Amino acid sequence: MSLIPALLAVLLFLGAPTNGDFYWSEAPRNALNGVFLKDFLEAMPWRDPTGFAYDYYAQYPALTILFYPPLFYAISVPFYWLFGVSHNTALLVVLAHYVAYALGAWRLFRFFLSPLQSVAAASILVAAPEIAFWGRQVMLEVPAFAFLIWASVYFVAFRQTNRPALLYLATALLVLAIYTKISVAFMAIAWAVILLTENRAALLRDKHIWATALLATLALIPLVALTIKFGQVNVQSALNMPDAATSRASLSNWLWYLKRLPDQLGWPVLVISALGAAVIGARHLRLIHPTNETSLDLDPVFWILWGMVGYVFFSLIDLKEARHSIFVLPPIVMLACALLVQIKKLGCTRTANFLWIALPAAVVFQTVYFRPVWYVGGYAAAAEFIADHAPENSSILFSGTRDGSFIFNLRAREERPDLRVVRADKLLVRVAARRELGLEEKNVSEPELRDQINRLGVSYVVAQPGFWSDLDAMQKLERVLASDRFEVVATIPTPSNYNAPEKHLLIYRNTSPINAAKTGIEIDLPMIGRSIKSSE
């Protein structure tokens, strides 16, 4: 029966956009980070690893590997070796995690529910609109969730059996989850409170608790060091974001994620969950009914603290996005399951059985028909045109929103490792991650810009019309491209299934003599407060 949620994950994945049609800006960067590790291991640049990384970024300026935890990218490497570098291969890595997540969800619910009930509960979590939306892109949420859900499985098993090996395994999996996405670290707080609630003073005398805490701390030191050195923009987004959607002290801040629940889970599940919470609170009913009587009164603590600690944790973070809080959805699903269990206990078996089938079906329906994964096409076609026409060892200037999509698709063309991408925004402005965090235009004249383009060996330009055209620096680029030094050689449509800002890409050929040998380029990296220079 555990295979049913896993099969559902596979079927949902058939709706994932493929063949280079990325949507979210981080997705192609996550895919490229794994390619970088693959290329690094193949090159073995042990004498100058930093120089290799700088040169790689100068050639493919869409890397974010030091800004985020590295585990997903490391797992991607053998997949790229086996199946080649492509968007589809990167999606296959996510699918492997999605299936593991589905199996783990079933196993976790199986501690508290019957086999069929566990299938229904796990199916709700697998097909939940928010989870399915981000889980079918090259994003880190579902991969992190897969490790987190299995960590929770072994944590519950430890509480029920008191076997230390299960605690070590649960902790190791939680560390792996954090090495996939840092925000899942909130679960460590929830676990600590749960264990304190259950064991109180005895906890302080348990050597295994202290040993797992010490080992986890030591294991996370490298990640903490990377975050301090390279992830300051992420820290700022969490704690001191200048354009935060809400004030941390406001009521709207604490209701922000609550208002997103209907889109994350769907109204049917949410209504049943709310009724479950009301009935349980009013009648002091037990949330779950496992066979182990010693843990009967403690299981609500597990679910309640999971949900409450997670909700408070994400509410305290300035950067608000609905995808961030998907990790607190399991307790809400469990509330719905608790009500259905109570309905059956009251003798309304037909009603309960109907709801066990109807709720997962309603979630699948909402996800399939109302929450398809968005995509924007055309970037693979643009990369293909460039790969077919660009002179050897030349540079490509890209100006547009989805630089990561174009760069990854160009890197996926294995026969053109000689091409370098130069981002127009790096040439003309200084910006840290996104415009809202600050932007400074560089003082470059049009003649200087033309000379710089030729000096860098730019043979073709791929441009999104109107990209940042409110900036004087970008207007200069548009005027340069409109001059007789450039000619439009292709128009690439960018079809999408939502109202994307771009409708097509223009490809320009540089008709001026260009530098035959690529020169080194200096690139500002405001995200880490430094600039780098490539060797060529």
C-alpha positions as CSV (number, residue, x, y, z in Angstrom):
1,M,0.0,0.0,0.0
2,S,2.9,2.3,0.6
3,L,3.5,2.3,-3.2
4,I,0.2,4.0,-3.9
5,P,1.4,7.5,-2.7
6,A,4.7,6.9,-4.5
7,L,2.8,6.0,-7.7
8,L,0.8,9.2,-7.2
9,A,4.0,11.2,-7.0
10,V,5.2,9.6,-10.3
11,L,1.9,10.4,-12.0
12,L,1.9,14.0,-10.8
13,F,5.5,14.3,-12.0
14,L,4.3,13.6,-15.6
15,G,3.0,17.2,-15.5
16,A,6.4,18.7,-14.7
17,P,7.8,21.1,-17.4
18,T,10.8,19.6,-19.1
19,N,13.4,20.2,-21.8
20,G,14.7,23.5,-20.5
21,D,11.3,25.2,-19.8
22,F,12.1,26.5,-16.3
23,Y,9.9,28.9,-14.4
24,W,11.4,30.0,-11.0
25,S,14.7,31.7,-11.2
26,E,16.3,29.4,-8.6
27,A,15.5,26.2,-10.5
28,P,18.1,26.4,-13.3
29,R,20.6,27.6,-10.8
30,N,20.0,24.5,-8.6
31,A,20.4,22.4,-11.7
32,L,23.6,24.2,-12.7
33,N,25.1,23.8,-9.2
34,G,25.1,20.1,-9.6
35,V,26.7,20.4,-13.0
36,F,29.5,22.5,-11.5
37,L,30.3,19.8,-8.9
38,K,30.4,17.2,-11.7
39,D,32.7,19.3,-13.8
40,F,34.9,20.1,-10.7
41,L,35.3,16.4,-9.9
42,E,36.2,15.6,-13.5
43,A,38.7,18.4,-13.8
44,M,40.2,17.7,-10.3
45,P,41.7,21.2,-10.0
46,W,43.3,20.6,-6.6
47,R,46.2,23.0,-7.2
48,D,43.8,25.9,-7.7
49,P,40.2,25.1,-6.8
50,T,39.3,28.7,-6.2
51,G,40.6,29.7,-9.6
52,F,38.6,27.0,-11.2
53,A,35.4,28.1,-9.5
54,Y,36.0,31.8,-10.5
55,D,36.6,30.8,-14.1
56,Y,33.5,28.6,-14.1
57,Y,31.3,31.4,-12.7
58,A,32.8,33.8,-15.3
59,Q,31.8,31.3,-18.0
60,Y,28.4,30.4,-16.6
61,P,27.4,33.2,-14.2
62,A,24.4,31.6,-12.6
63,L,26.0,29.5,-9.9
64,T,24.6,29.8,-6.3
65,I,26.3,26.7,-4.8
66,L,27.9,28.6,-1.9
67,F,24.8,30.5,-1.1
68,Y,22.7,27.3,-0.3
69,P,23.4,24.0,1.3
70,P,25.2,21.6,-1.0
71,L,23.7,18.1,-0.5
72,F,21.1,18.2,-3.3
73,Y,23.9,19.3,-5.7
74,A,26.2,16.5,-4.6
75,I,23.4,13.9,-5.1
76,S,22.8,15.3,-8.6
77,V,26.4,14.4,-9.7
78,P,25.9,10.7,-10.3
79,F,22.7,11.3,-12.1
80,Y,24.5,13.7,-14.5
81,W,27.2,11.1,-15.0
82,L,24.7,8.4,-15.8
83,F,22.1,10.3,-17.9
84,G,24.0,13.4,-19.1
85,V,23.5,17.1,-18.4
86,S,19.9,18.2,-19.0
87,H,16.9,19.7,-17.4
88,N,15.2,16.2,-17.5
89,T,18.1,14.7,-15.6
90,A,17.9,17.4,-12.9
91,L,14.1,16.7,-12.6
92,L,14.9,13.0,-12.2
93,V,16.9,13.8,-9.1
94,V,13.9,15.7,-7.7
95,L,11.6,12.8,-8.6
96,A,13.8,10.4,-6.6
97,H,13.3,12.6,-3.6
98,Y,9.6,13.0,-4.3
99,V,9.1,9.2,-4.2
100,A,11.1,8.9,-1.0
101,Y,9.0,11.7,0.5
102,A,5.8,9.8,-0.5
103,L,7.0,6.5,1.1
104,G,8.1,8.4,4.2
105,A,4.8,10.1,4.6
106,W,3.0,6.8,4.4
107,R,5.3,5.3,7.0
108,L,4.9,8.2,9.4
109,F,1.2,8.1,9.3
110,R,1.2,4.3,9.6
111,F,2.3,4.7,13.3
112,F,-1.1,6.2,14.0
113,L,-3.5,5.1,11.3
114,S,-4.6,1.9,9.5
115,P,-2.8,1.0,6.3
116,L,-5.6,2.4,4.1
117,Q,-6.0,5.5,6.2
118,S,-2.2,6.1,5.9
119,V,-2.5,5.9,2.1
120,A,-5.1,8.6,2.1
121,A,-3.2,10.9,4.5
122,A,0.1,10.4,2.6
123,S,-1.7,11.0,-0.7
124,I,-3.0,14.3,0.6
125,L,0.6,15.4,1.4
126,V,2.0,14.2,-1.9
127,A,-0.7,16.0,-4.0
128,A,-1.1,19.1,-1.9
129,P,-1.1,22.0,-4.3
130,E,1.8,23.9,-2.8
131,I,4.0,20.8,-2.4
132,A,3.2,19.5,-5.9
133,F,3.8,22.9,-7.5
134,W,7.3,23.3,-6.1
135,G,8.1,19.5,-6.0
136,R,7.9,19.3,-9.8
137,Q,10.6,21.8,-10.4
138,V,14.3,21.7,-9.6
139,M,13.8,23.2,-6.2
140,L,15.0,22.2,-2.8
141,E,11.7,22.0,-0.8
142,V,10.7,18.4,-1.6
143,P,14.2,17.0,-1.4
144,A,14.6,18.5,2.0
145,F,11.1,17.3,3.0
146,A,12.1,13.8,2.0
147,F,14.9,13.7,4.5
148,L,12.7,15.5,7.1
149,I,9.8,13.1,6.8
150,W,12.1,10.1,7.2
151,A,13.9,11.7,10.2
152,S,10.4,12.1,11.8
153,V,9.7,8.4,11.1
154,Y,12.7,7.3,13.1
155,F,12.2,10.0,15.8
156,V,8.7,8.6,16.4
157,A,10.1,5.1,16.4
158,F,12.7,6.1,18.9
159,R,10.0,7.5,21.2
160,Q,8.0,4.3,21.0
161,T,10.9,1.9,21.5
162,N,13.6,4.0,23.3
163,R,16.2,2.4,21.1
164,P,19.2,4.8,20.8
165,A,20.2,3.7,17.3
166,L,16.9,5.1,16.0
167,L,17.7,8.5,17.6
168,Y,21.1,8.6,16.0
169,L,19.5,7.7,12.6
170,A,16.8,10.3,13.0
171,T,19.3,13.0,13.9
172,A,21.5,12.0,10.9
173,L,18.6,12.4,8.6
174,L,17.6,15.7,10.1
175,V,21.2,16.9,9.5
176,L,21.0,15.8,5.9
177,A,17.7,17.7,5.6
178,I,19.4,20.8,6.9
179,Y,22.2,20.3,4.4
180,T,19.5,20.4,1.7
181,K,17.5,23.4,3.0
182,I,18.5,25.2,6.2
183,S,15.0,26.3,7.2
184,V,14.0,22.7,8.2
185,A,16.3,23.2,11.3
186,F,13.1,24.3,13.2
187,M,12.4,20.6,13.7
188,A,15.4,20.3,16.0
189,I,13.7,22.8,18.3
190,A,10.4,20.9,18.2
191,W,12.1,17.6,19.0
192,A,14.0,19.1,21.9
193,V,10.7,20.4,23.4
194,I,9.0,17.1,22.8
195,L,11.8,15.1,24.5
196,L,11.8,17.6,27.4
197,T,8.0,17.2,27.8
198,E,8.3,13.4,27.8
199,N,11.4,12.9,29.8
200,R,12.0,16.1,31.8
201,A,15.0,15.7,34.2
202,A,15.8,12.2,32.8
203,L,16.7,13.8,29.5
204,L,19.7,15.5,31.1
205,R,21.1,12.2,32.2
206,D,20.7,10.4,28.9
207,K,24.2,10.1,27.3
208,H,22.7,9.3,23.9
209,I,20.8,12.6,23.8
210,W,24.0,14.5,24.6
211,A,25.9,12.5,22.0
212,T,23.5,13.0,19.2
213,A,23.3,16.8,20.0
214,L,27.1,17.0,20.0
215,L,27.5,15.0,16.7
216,A,24.8,17.1,15.0
217,T,26.5,20.3,16.1
218,L,29.8,19.2,14.8
219,A,28.3,18.0,11.5
220,L,26.7,21.4,11.0
221,I,29.8,23.6,11.6
222,P,30.9,23.6,7.9
223,L,27.4,24.6,6.9
224,V,27.3,27.4,9.4
225,A,30.7,28.6,8.2
226,L,29.6,28.6,4.6
227,T,26.4,30.6,5.5
228,I,28.4,33.2,7.5
229,K,30.9,33.6,4.7
230,F,28.7,33.4,1.6
231,G,25.1,33.5,2.7
232,Q,24.7,37.0,4.2
233,V,22.0,37.9,1.7
234,N,20.0,34.9,2.9
235,V,20.6,35.9,6.5
236,Q,19.4,39.5,5.7
237,S,16.3,38.2,4.0
238,A,15.5,36.2,7.1
239,L,16.2,38.7,9.8
240,N,16.4,42.2,8.4
241,M,14.9,42.5,4.9
242,P,14.3,46.2,4.0
243,D,11.2,45.4,1.8
244,A,9.6,42.9,4.1
245,A,6.0,42.2,3.3
246,T,4.9,42.7,6.9
247,S,6.3,44.0,10.2
248,R,7.3,41.1,12.5
249,A,5.4,42.8,15.3
250,S,2.1,43.1,13.3
251,L,-0.9,40.9,13.4
252,S,-0.8,40.5,9.6
253,N,2.7,39.0,10.0
254,W,1.4,36.2,12.2
255,L,-1.6,35.6,10.0
256,W,0.4,35.6,6.7
257,Y,0.9,31.9,6.5
258,L,-2.5,31.1,7.9
259,K,-4.1,32.9,5.0
260,R,-2.0,30.8,2.5
261,L,-3.3,27.5,3.8
262,P,-6.3,27.2,1.5
263,D,-4.0,27.5,-1.5
264,Q,-1.5,25.1,0.1
265,L,-3.9,22.3,1.0
266,G,-7.2,23.2,-0.5
267,W,-10.4,24.2,1.4
268,P,-11.9,20.6,1.9
269,V,-8.8,19.4,3.9
270,L,-8.5,22.7,5.7
271,V,-12.2,22.7,6.8
272,I,-12.0,19.2,8.0
273,S,-8.8,20.0,9.9
274,A,-10.4,23.0,11.5
275,L,-13.3,20.9,12.6
276,G,-10.9,18.3,13.9
277,A,-9.1,20.9,16.0
278,A,-12.4,22.3,17.3
279,V,-13.8,18.9,18.3
280,I,-10.5,17.7,19.9
281,G,-10.1,20.9,21.8
282,A,-13.7,21.0,23.0
283,R,-14.0,17.3,24.1
284,H,-10.3,16.8,25.1
285,L,-10.2,13.9,22.7
286,R,-6.9,12.2,22.0
287,L,-5.4,13.1,18.7
288,I,-4.2,9.6,17.7
289,H,-4.7,6.1,18.9
290,P,-1.6,3.9,18.5
291,T,-1.5,0.4,19.9
292,N,1.3,1.4,22.3
293,E,-0.6,2.6,25.4
294,T,2.5,4.2,27.0
295,S,2.7,6.8,24.2
296,L,-1.1,7.4,23.9
297,D,-1.1,10.7,25.8
298,L,2.0,12.0,24.3
299,D,1.3,11.8,20.6
300,P,-0.6,15.1,20.4
301,V,2.5,16.8,21.7
302,F,4.5,15.5,18.7
303,W,2.0,16.9,16.2
304,I,1.1,20.1,18.0
305,L,4.7,21.1,18.6
306,W,5.7,20.2,15.1
307,G,3.0,22.6,13.8
308,M,3.4,25.3,16.3
309,V,7.2,25.6,16.4
310,G,7.3,25.5,12.6
311,Y,4.6,28.2,12.2
312,V,6.3,30.5,14.7
313,F,9.7,29.9,13.1
314,F,8.6,30.8,9.5
315,S,6.5,33.7,10.8
316,L,9.6,35.2,12.4
317,I,11.4,35.2,9.0
318,D,11.1,38.4,7.0
319,L,11.0,36.9,3.6
320,K,7.5,35.5,3.1
321,E,6.8,32.9,0.4
322,A,4.1,30.3,0.7
323,R,6.5,27.5,-0.3
324,H,8.6,28.1,2.8
325,S,6.0,26.8,5.2
326,I,5.1,23.5,3.5
327,F,7.0,21.7,6.2
328,V,4.2,22.5,8.7
329,L,1.5,20.9,6.7
330,P,1.7,17.3,8.0
331,P,0.2,18.2,11.5
332,I,-2.7,19.9,9.7
333,V,-3.3,16.8,7.6
334,M,-3.2,14.8,10.8
335,L,-5.9,17.0,12.4
336,A,-8.2,16.1,9.5
337,C,-7.3,12.4,9.9
338,A,-8.1,12.6,13.7
339,L,-11.6,13.9,13.0
340,L,-12.3,11.1,10.5
341,V,-11.1,8.6,13.1
342,Q,-13.5,10.1,15.6
343,I,-16.4,10.1,13.1
344,K,-15.9,6.4,12.6
345,K,-15.7,5.8,16.4
346,L,-19.1,7.5,16.7
347,G,-20.6,4.9,14.3
348,C,-20.7,7.0,11.1
349,T,-18.6,4.5,9.2
350,R,-19.9,5.3,5.8
351,T,-19.4,9.0,6.2
352,A,-15.8,8.4,7.4
353,N,-15.0,6.0,4.6
354,F,-16.4,8.5,2.0
355,L,-14.2,11.3,3.4
356,W,-11.1,9.1,3.4
357,I,-11.6,8.8,-0.3
358,A,-13.0,12.2,-1.1
359,L,-10.4,14.3,0.6
360,P,-7.4,13.0,-1.4
361,A,-9.4,13.0,-4.5
362,A,-10.3,16.7,-3.9
363,V,-6.7,17.6,-3.4
364,V,-5.6,15.8,-6.5
365,F,-8.3,17.5,-8.5
366,Q,-7.3,21.0,-7.2
367,T,-3.7,20.4,-8.0
368,V,-4.2,19.0,-11.5
369,Y,-6.8,21.5,-12.7
370,F,-6.0,24.6,-10.7
371,R,-2.3,24.5,-9.8
372,P,-0.3,23.3,-12.8
373,V,3.4,24.0,-12.7
374,W,4.2,27.2,-14.5
375,Y,6.9,27.3,-17.2
376,V,8.4,29.7,-19.7
377,G,9.8,28.2,-22.9
378,G,12.1,29.4,-25.6
379,Y,15.4,29.5,-23.7
380,A,16.5,26.1,-24.9
381,A,15.8,27.1,-28.4
382,A,17.8,30.3,-27.9
383,A,20.7,28.3,-26.5
384,E,20.4,25.9,-29.5
385,F,20.6,28.7,-32.0
386,I,23.7,30.2,-30.2
387,A,25.4,26.8,-30.1
388,D,24.8,26.3,-33.8
389,H,26.0,29.7,-34.9
390,A,28.4,31.3,-32.4
391,P,32.1,31.3,-33.4
392,E,34.5,29.2,-31.5
393,N,35.7,30.6,-28.1
394,S,33.4,33.6,-28.3
395,S,31.2,35.2,-25.7
396,I,27.4,35.6,-25.6
397,L,25.9,38.6,-24.0
398,F,22.6,37.9,-22.3
399,S,20.2,40.5,-21.1
400,G,16.9,39.3,-19.5
401,T,15.1,38.1,-16.5
402,R,15.9,34.4,-16.9
403,D,19.6,34.4,-17.3
404,G,19.8,31.1,-15.3
405,S,17.5,29.4,-17.8
406,F,19.5,30.4,-20.8
407,I,22.9,29.7,-19.1
408,F,21.9,26.2,-18.0
409,N,20.5,25.3,-21.4
410,L,23.7,26.5,-23.1
411,R,25.8,24.5,-20.7
412,A,23.6,21.4,-21.5
413,R,24.9,21.7,-25.1
414,E,27.9,19.5,-24.3
415,E,29.5,20.1,-27.8
416,R,30.0,23.9,-27.0
417,P,32.1,24.1,-23.8
418,D,34.1,26.9,-25.5
419,L,31.3,29.5,-25.2
420,R,31.1,32.0,-22.3
421,V,28.0,33.9,-21.2
422,V,28.3,37.5,-20.1
423,R,25.4,38.9,-18.2
424,A,24.4,42.5,-19.1
425,D,23.2,43.2,-15.6
426,K,26.7,42.3,-14.3
427,L,28.3,44.7,-16.8
428,L,26.0,47.6,-16.2
429,V,24.7,47.5,-12.7
430,R,25.6,46.3,-9.2
431,V,22.7,44.4,-7.6
432,A,22.6,42.0,-4.7
433,A,20.3,39.1,-5.6
434,R,17.3,41.3,-6.6
435,R,16.6,44.9,-7.2
436,E,14.7,45.4,-4.0
437,L,17.8,44.9,-1.9
438,G,19.7,47.7,-3.6
439,L,20.9,48.6,-7.1
440,E,23.7,50.9,-8.4
441,E,24.1,51.8,-12.1
442,K,27.6,51.8,-13.5
443,N,28.7,54.9,-15.3
444,V,29.4,53.5,-18.7
445,S,29.0,55.5,-21.9
446,E,27.7,54.0,-25.1
447,P,31.1,54.1,-26.9
448,E,32.6,52.5,-23.9
449,L,29.9,49.8,-23.8
450,R,30.5,49.0,-27.5
451,D,34.2,48.7,-26.9
452,Q,33.7,46.5,-23.9
453,I,31.4,44.2,-25.8
454,N,34.0,43.8,-28.6
455,R,36.9,43.4,-26.2
456,L,35.1,40.6,-24.4
457,G,34.6,38.8,-27.7
458,V,30.8,39.0,-27.8
459,S,29.7,37.5,-31.1
460,Y,25.9,37.3,-30.3
461,V,23.5,39.0,-27.9
462,V,20.4,37.3,-26.5
463,A,18.1,40.0,-25.2
464,Q,14.6,40.2,-23.6
465,P,13.0,43.4,-25.0
466,G,12.3,46.0,-22.3
467,F,14.3,44.2,-19.6
468,W,15.0,46.8,-16.8
469,S,14.4,49.5,-19.4
470,D,13.6,52.0,-16.7
471,L,17.4,52.1,-15.9
472,D,19.6,54.5,-17.9
473,A,22.3,51.9,-18.2
474,M,19.9,49.4,-19.8
475,Q,18.6,52.1,-22.2
476,K,22.2,52.6,-23.3
477,L,22.5,48.9,-24.1
478,E,19.2,49.1,-26.1
479,R,20.5,52.0,-28.2
480,V,23.8,50.1,-28.8
481,L,21.9,47.1,-30.0
482,A,19.7,49.3,-32.2
483,S,22.8,50.7,-34.0
484,D,24.3,49.5,-37.2
485,R,26.9,47.5,-35.3
486,F,24.3,44.8,-34.6
487,E,21.7,43.0,-36.6
488,V,18.7,40.9,-35.5
489,V,19.1,37.4,-36.8
490,A,16.4,35.5,-34.9
491,T,13.3,36.1,-32.8
492,I,12.6,33.3,-30.3
493,P,9.1,33.0,-28.9
494,T,8.9,32.3,-25.2
495,P,5.6,30.5,-24.7
496,S,4.3,30.2,-21.1
497,N,1.2,28.9,-19.3
498,Y,0.9,32.1,-17.2
499,N,1.3,35.8,-17.8
500,A,5.1,35.9,-17.9
501,P,6.8,39.3,-18.4
502,E,8.7,38.2,-21.6
503,K,7.0,37.2,-24.8
504,H,10.0,36.7,-27.0
505,L,13.8,36.9,-27.2
506,L,15.8,38.8,-29.8
507,I,19.1,37.4,-30.9
508,Y,21.6,39.9,-32.3
509,R,24.8,39.3,-34.3
510,N,27.7,41.6,-33.6
511,T,28.9,42.8,-37.0
512,S,32.0,44.6,-35.6
513,P,35.4,43.0,-35.4
514,I,35.7,41.3,-32.0
515,N,38.6,40.2,-29.9
516,A,39.5,36.7,-31.1
517,A,40.8,35.6,-27.7
518,K,38.5,35.9,-24.7
519,T,39.9,38.3,-22.1
520,G,39.5,38.0,-18.4
521,I,36.4,39.6,-16.9
522,E,35.9,41.1,-13.4
523,I,32.5,40.4,-11.9
524,D,31.0,42.1,-8.9
525,L,29.3,39.7,-6.4
526,P,27.5,42.0,-3.9
527,M,25.8,38.9,-2.3
528,I,29.2,38.1,-0.7
529,G,30.7,41.5,-0.7
530,R,33.5,40.9,-3.2
531,S,34.4,40.8,-6.9
532,I,36.1,38.0,-8.8
533,K,38.3,38.0,-11.9
534,S,38.6,35.1,-14.3
535,S,41.9,34.1,-15.8
536,E,40.6,34.5,-19.3
